[in-house]
Amino acid sequence: PTTEGSPEEQSIVEGALLELSDFPSGWTQQTAEDEGDEEQEQEGQQEIAECIGVDADRLYGKGASADSPTFVSPDDSEVSSAASLRESEDDARFAIDTIATDDALLCVAEQLQGLLEDEAPGEVDLGQVEIDRLSFAEFGDQTAAYRVTIPLGAQGMEIDIHFDVVVVRIGRARVQVEAVSTFSPFDTDQLEELVGTAVGRLEEALANTP
């Protein structure tokens, strides 16, 4: 899904997205689908903004944005990317500074906990969702990385789902790469390589745009 900005801005964000050729042999690409959940996403963003105590429009903003398909490994790990442009560098900096605070991470964890509790099948035991900052290489002007851990139990088995999120800001632009893996976290070296690829594309697109 994309949110239209100017043609030049839309070209920048779409050009920063990951592609299937960025992954090792054996990975596949899931066709992106419009699931019609934009309203639900906006409601979730509003709830998080209210929990943190900031204006939702300033936190999430509007402008050119684009999302990649989801890429799936042979062991069912998943990676996706997104890119966006804010109206100003101050807005882009404010968004990352705010969402990376302890209060914001707690708000995200609480919202995710409630959402999963509502949607989890009755036979699945959901543990306490945790969000922690992730030690990660620095890219661009600003890098924020964190890991969501979701403990699940069913039929005597216990597993952890790990959801790593890395956000990089370059001026008023940002790129985000997400990796989901079961049992053990996604390989950090591979994630850093993929983030570096997306960041490099974004930097090149910005440099080539007047």
Secondary structure, DSSP 8 states (H G I E B T S, - for coil): -EE---HHHHHHHHHTS--GGGS-TT-EEE-----S-HHHHHHHHHHHHHHHTS-HHHHH--S-EEE--EEE-TT--EEEEEEEE-SSHHHHHHHHHHHTSHHHHHHHHHHHHHHHHHHS-TT-EE---EEEE------SSEEEEEEEEEEEEETTEEEEEEEEEEEEEETTEEEEEEEEEESS---HHHHHHHHHHHHHHHHHHHHT--
